[in-house]
């Protein structure tokens, strides 16, 4: 089977193929697993033209010199020449492009669209999404519950098109490194933007209260966007135990592994996530998740079978959940987390589900 992966956005700040593949390694690993079973071609739009075979995947780098392709005739001609059996399109906010892709490829090629946190649109854009659904054979969502929102709004025809599969995974998984992880510390880790959706204020408020009764607890916060940083700094300034929270800021992606290895818990305050790549990476390093009870996190944790879930935006609920985390057997819980990661969130698991989906389409 020949599988083509593509998108409609150009990332012009990258001009080196290997640097770009390092940037998207949380996604490329799935292609590499699929390439063990099929011929996989990934079309990448950066400031470079050329081809590269890397870890079994053939990458076609095409630079159309446009941030977005609204009428992607050249791209679709290129895909048609490849004679794919299936095309995976990244993102649900390109309905006009998907309709053009179907017209270019004909009815026999399967088109799969992967959700990357997009929400249903409104007005005429919603109408376009509904029309594009006629051109799509299946959708990949982290949780089927998330796809049902699109069905409920009349955009996706029926939930039989919705397939549960994680959108990305972690390159940090290492059994040897995890075996050396300590159990004594109560280190918590936050990784994400400081914005209203990620809700760091709820997390910090609850954690400062928790640290008053659990002095050994420490929270490291890593973030690359700092919109709510002044409010967080104000909370810490008013607290007598402000040293319980350490504001680290932005670090290179590769540097995250050290923090994941040192932490026993990963905490999130998100109100919505397409999946939760940072949480996935933390789980791959044996971090016990303390997460909001949202669809993607329910799926990622096996409906709460590993880690703990609490109501988003509820500082009191998080405080009680943090207290409960101290009663967990870290070693036992870590084993549950790693089993969940390997069976549901790893590159191998993701590729297996995509392969199963394609085979069900009789590709």
C-alpha positions as CSV (number, residue, x, y, z in Angstrom):
1,X,0.0,0.0,0.0
2,X,1.2,3.5,-0.8
3,X,0.4,6.2,1.8
4,X,0.9,9.9,1.3
5,X,0.8,12.3,4.2
6,X,0.3,16.0,3.4
7,X,-0.9,19.4,4.7
8,X,-1.6,22.8,3.3
9,X,0.6,25.1,5.4
10,X,4.2,26.2,4.6
11,X,6.6,26.7,7.5
12,X,9.0,29.1,5.9
13,X,11.3,29.6,8.8
14,X,12.8,26.1,8.3
15,X,15.2,25.5,5.4
16,X,17.1,22.5,6.6
17,X,15.2,19.1,6.1
18,X,16.8,17.3,9.0
19,X,16.1,20.3,11.3
20,X,12.5,20.2,10.2
21,X,12.2,16.4,10.8
22,X,13.6,17.0,14.3
23,X,11.0,19.6,14.8
24,X,8.2,17.2,13.9
25,X,9.7,14.1,15.5
26,X,6.5,13.7,17.6
27,X,4.7,13.0,14.4
28,X,7.4,11.5,12.2
29,X,7.7,8.4,14.4
30,X,4.3,7.3,13.3
31,X,5.3,7.5,9.7
32,X,8.4,5.5,10.4
33,X,6.3,2.7,12.0
34,X,3.9,2.8,9.0
35,X,6.9,2.6,6.7
36,X,7.7,-0.9,8.1
37,X,4.4,-2.1,6.5
38,X,3.8,0.2,3.6
39,X,5.5,2.7,1.2
40,X,5.1,6.0,2.9
41,X,5.7,9.4,1.3
42,X,5.3,12.6,3.4
43,X,5.0,15.9,1.7
44,X,6.5,18.7,3.7
45,X,6.3,22.4,2.9
46,X,9.3,24.4,4.2
47,X,11.8,26.7,2.6
48,X,13.5,23.9,0.6
49,X,12.9,21.8,-2.5
50,X,14.2,18.2,-2.7
51,X,13.7,14.6,-1.5
52,X,15.1,12.7,1.4
53,X,14.7,9.1,2.6
54,X,14.9,9.1,6.4
55,X,14.2,6.0,8.6
56,X,12.2,4.3,5.8
57,X,10.0,7.3,5.0
58,X,10.4,9.2,1.7
59,X,10.1,12.9,2.3
60,X,9.2,15.3,-0.6
61,X,10.0,18.9,0.3
62,X,8.1,21.4,-1.7
63,X,8.3,25.1,-1.4
64,X,5.3,26.9,-2.9
65,X,6.4,30.1,-1.2
66,X,2.9,30.7,0.2
67,X,1.9,30.5,3.9
68,X,-1.3,28.6,3.0
69,X,-2.4,26.9,-0.2
70,X,-6.0,27.7,-1.0
71,X,-6.0,26.4,-4.6
72,X,-3.2,23.8,-4.4
73,X,-3.2,22.6,-8.0
74,X,0.6,22.0,-8.1
75,X,0.5,20.0,-4.8
76,X,-2.4,17.9,-6.0
77,X,-0.8,17.2,-9.3
78,X,2.3,16.0,-7.4
79,X,0.2,13.7,-5.2
80,X,-1.7,12.3,-8.2
81,X,1.6,11.4,-9.9
82,X,2.6,9.4,-6.9
83,X,-0.5,7.2,-7.4
84,X,-1.3,6.7,-3.7
85,X,-3.8,4.2,-2.3
86,X,-4.5,6.5,0.6
87,X,-3.8,10.2,1.6
88,X,-3.7,11.4,5.1
89,X,-4.5,15.2,5.3
90,X,-3.5,17.0,8.5
91,X,-6.1,19.4,9.8
92,X,-9.9,19.7,9.5
93,X,-9.9,23.4,8.6
94,X,-9.1,22.9,4.9
95,X,-12.4,21.7,3.4
96,X,-12.1,23.6,0.1
97,X,-8.7,22.0,-0.4
98,X,-9.9,18.5,0.5
99,X,-12.7,18.9,-2.1
100,X,-10.1,19.8,-4.7
101,X,-8.0,16.9,-3.7
102,X,-10.9,14.5,-4.2
103,X,-11.5,15.9,-7.6
104,X,-7.8,15.5,-8.5
105,X,-7.5,11.9,-7.3
106,X,-10.9,10.4,-8.2
107,X,-13.1,8.1,-6.1
108,X,-10.8,5.2,-5.6
109,X,-8.1,6.8,-3.4
110,X,-9.0,6.9,0.3
111,X,-8.8,10.3,2.0
112,X,-8.3,10.3,5.8
113,X,-8.3,13.6,7.7
114,X,-6.5,13.9,11.1
115,X,-7.8,16.3,13.7
116,X,-5.2,18.5,15.4
117,X,-7.3,20.3,17.9
118,X,-9.5,22.0,15.4
119,X,-13.1,22.9,16.4
120,X,-16.1,23.0,14.1
121,X,-16.5,26.3,12.3
122,X,-19.6,28.4,11.8
123,X,-21.5,30.0,9.0
124,X,-20.4,29.4,5.5
125,X,-17.2,27.8,6.7
126,X,-19.3,25.2,8.4
127,X,-21.2,24.7,5.1
128,X,-17.9,24.0,3.4
129,X,-16.9,21.5,6.0
130,X,-20.2,19.7,5.5
131,X,-19.6,19.5,1.8
132,X,-16.0,18.3,2.2
133,X,-17.3,15.4,4.4
134,X,-18.6,13.8,1.2
135,X,-15.0,13.6,0.0
136,X,-13.6,12.1,3.2
137,X,-13.5,8.4,4.0
138,X,-12.5,8.7,7.7
139,X,-11.4,11.0,10.4
140,X,-8.7,10.4,13.1
141,X,-9.5,11.9,16.5
142,X,-7.8,11.3,19.8
143,X,-11.1,10.5,21.3
144,X,-14.3,9.4,19.5
145,X,-16.2,11.7,21.9
146,X,-14.4,14.7,20.2
147,X,-15.5,13.6,16.8
148,X,-19.1,13.2,17.8
149,X,-19.2,17.0,18.3
150,X,-18.7,17.3,14.5
151,X,-21.4,14.7,13.9
152,X,-23.8,16.5,16.3
153,X,-23.3,19.8,14.4
154,X,-24.1,18.1,11.1
155,X,-20.6,18.4,9.6
156,X,-19.6,14.7,9.6
157,X,-22.3,12.4,8.3
158,X,-22.0,9.7,11.0
159,X,-19.8,8.6,13.8
160,X,-18.8,5.4,11.8
161,X,-16.3,7.7,10.1
162,X,-14.6,8.6,13.4
163,X,-11.6,6.6,14.4
164,X,-9.9,6.9,17.8
165,X,-6.1,7.3,17.4
166,X,-3.6,9.6,19.2
167,X,-2.3,12.4,16.9
168,X,1.3,12.2,18.0
169,X,3.6,10.5,20.5
170,X,6.9,10.8,22.3
171,X,10.6,10.3,21.4
172,X,11.6,10.2,25.0
173,X,10.5,6.7,25.9
174,X,13.3,4.6,27.4
175,X,12.8,1.6,29.7
176,X,16.3,1.9,31.1
177,X,16.0,5.6,32.0
178,X,12.6,5.0,33.6
179,X,14.0,2.1,35.7
180,X,16.2,4.6,37.5
181,X,13.4,7.1,38.3
182,X,13.2,7.8,42.0
183,X,10.1,7.5,44.1
184,X,11.0,9.7,47.1
185,X,10.4,13.1,45.6
186,X,7.1,14.9,45.1
187,X,8.1,16.8,42.0
188,X,5.3,18.0,39.8
189,X,5.8,19.4,36.3
190,X,3.7,21.8,34.1
191,X,4.5,22.2,30.4
192,X,2.3,24.5,28.3
193,X,1.3,28.0,27.3
194,X,0.3,30.4,30.0
195,X,-3.1,31.1,28.5
196,X,-6.7,30.9,29.6
197,X,-7.3,27.5,28.0
198,X,-4.3,26.0,29.7
199,X,-5.5,27.7,32.9
200,X,-2.2,28.0,34.9
201,X,-3.9,30.3,37.5
202,X,-6.1,27.5,38.7
203,X,-3.1,25.1,38.9
204,X,-0.9,27.6,40.8
205,X,-3.7,28.6,43.3
206,X,-4.4,24.9,44.1
207,X,-0.7,24.0,44.3
208,X,0.2,26.7,46.7
209,X,-2.6,25.6,49.0
210,X,-1.4,22.0,48.6
211,X,2.2,22.9,49.3
212,X,1.2,24.4,52.7
213,X,0.2,20.9,53.9
214,X,2.8,19.0,51.8
215,X,6.1,21.1,52.1
216,X,8.0,18.5,50.0
217,X,5.9,19.2,47.0
218,X,7.5,21.3,44.2
219,X,6.1,22.5,40.9
220,X,8.3,23.3,37.9
221,X,6.6,25.3,35.2
222,X,7.9,25.3,31.6
223,X,6.2,27.6,29.1
224,X,6.9,29.2,25.7
225,X,4.1,31.7,25.8
226,X,3.7,33.8,28.9
227,X,0.4,35.7,28.5
228,X,-0.6,35.1,32.1
229,X,2.8,35.3,33.7
230,X,2.1,38.7,35.5
231,X,-0.9,37.2,37.3
232,X,1.1,34.1,38.3
233,X,3.9,36.2,39.6
234,X,1.4,38.2,41.6
235,X,0.0,35.0,43.2
236,X,3.5,33.9,44.1
237,X,4.4,37.3,45.5
238,X,1.4,37.1,47.9
239,X,2.2,33.6,49.0
240,X,4.4,32.7,52.0
241,X,5.6,29.5,50.2
242,X,6.3,31.0,46.7
243,X,9.4,28.8,46.5
244,X,7.1,25.8,46.0
245,X,6.6,27.0,42.4
246,X,9.6,27.5,40.1
247,X,9.0,29.5,36.9
248,X,11.5,28.0,34.4
249,X,10.2,29.5,31.1
250,X,11.1,28.4,27.7
251,X,13.7,25.6,27.0
252,X,14.6,23.7,23.8
253,X,12.3,20.7,23.2
254,X,15.2,18.2,23.8
255,X,15.8,19.7,27.2
256,X,12.3,18.7,28.3
257,X,13.4,15.1,28.8
258,X,15.5,15.9,31.8
259,X,12.5,17.5,33.6
260,X,10.2,14.6,32.6
261,X,12.8,12.2,34.1
262,X,13.0,14.1,37.3
263,X,9.2,14.6,37.9
264,X,6.9,12.0,39.4
265,X,3.8,13.8,38.3
266,X,2.7,15.9,35.3
267,X,-0.2,18.4,36.0
268,X,-2.4,20.1,33.5
269,X,-5.3,22.7,33.8
270,X,-6.5,22.5,30.2
271,X,-10.1,23.1,29.3
272,X,-9.6,21.7,25.8
273,X,-6.9,19.7,24.0
274,X,-6.7,18.0,20.7
275,X,-4.6,15.4,22.5
276,X,-1.9,16.7,24.8
277,X,1.5,16.0,23.4
278,X,3.4,17.3,26.5
279,X,1.3,15.0,28.7
280,X,2.0,12.1,26.3
281,X,5.8,12.8,26.5
282,X,5.6,13.0,30.3
283,X,3.7,9.7,30.5
284,X,6.4,8.1,28.3
285,X,8.9,9.0,31.0
286,X,6.8,7.5,33.7
287,X,5.1,10.7,35.1
288,X,1.8,10.1,36.8
289,X,-0.8,12.3,35.2
290,X,-2.9,14.8,37.2
291,X,-5.2,16.1,34.5
292,X,-8.5,17.8,33.8
293,X,-11.4,15.5,33.1
294,X,-11.7,16.4,29.4
295,X,-12.3,14.0,26.5
296,X,-8.7,13.7,25.2
297,X,-7.3,13.2,28.7
298,X,-9.9,10.6,29.5
299,X,-8.9,8.7,26.4
300,X,-5.2,9.1,27.0
301,X,-5.4,7.8,30.6
302,X,-7.8,4.9,29.8
303,X,-10.8,6.7,31.2
304,X,-8.8,7.5,34.3
305,X,-7.4,4.0,34.9
306,X,-4.0,5.6,35.4
307,X,-3.3,8.9,37.1
308,X,-6.0,11.2,38.5
309,X,-8.6,13.5,36.8
310,X,-10.4,16.6,38.2
311,X,-12.9,19.1,37.0
312,X,-11.4,21.8,34.8
313,X,-11.3,25.3,36.3
314,X,-12.0,24.0,39.8
315,X,-9.1,24.9,42.2
316,X,-10.8,23.1,45.1
317,X,-11.1,19.9,43.0
318,X,-7.5,20.1,42.0
319,X,-6.4,20.7,45.6
320,X,-8.2,17.5,46.7
321,X,-6.8,15.6,43.7
322,X,-3.3,16.7,44.7
323,X,-3.9,15.5,48.2
324,X,-5.1,12.2,46.8
325,X,-1.9,11.9,44.7
326,X,0.1,11.5,47.9
327,X,-1.8,8.3,48.7
328,X,-0.7,6.6,45.4
329,X,1.9,3.9,45.2
330,X,4.2,5.7,42.7
331,X,5.9,2.5,41.4
332,X,2.6,0.7,40.8
333,X,1.0,3.8,39.2
334,X,4.0,4.4,37.0
335,X,3.7,0.8,35.7
336,X,0.1,1.5,34.8
337,X,1.1,4.7,33.1
338,X,3.7,3.0,31.0
339,X,1.4,0.2,30.0
340,X,-1.1,2.7,28.8
341,X,1.6,4.6,26.9
342,X,2.9,1.6,25.1
343,X,-0.6,0.1,24.3
344,X,-2.3,3.4,23.2
345,X,0.0,6.3,22.9
346,X,3.3,5.0,21.4
347,X,4.2,5.4,17.7
348,X,3.8,1.7,17.2
349,X,0.3,1.7,18.7
350,X,-0.8,4.7,16.6
351,X,0.6,3.2,13.4
352,X,-1.2,-0.1,14.1
353,X,-4.5,1.7,14.5
354,X,-4.0,3.7,11.3
355,X,-3.1,0.5,9.5
356,X,-6.2,-1.3,10.8
357,X,-8.3,1.6,9.6
358,X,-6.9,1.6,6.1
359,X,-7.3,-2.2,5.9
360,X,-10.9,-1.8,6.9
361,X,-11.4,0.4,3.9
362,X,-10.1,-2.4,1.7
363,X,-7.2,-0.3,0.5
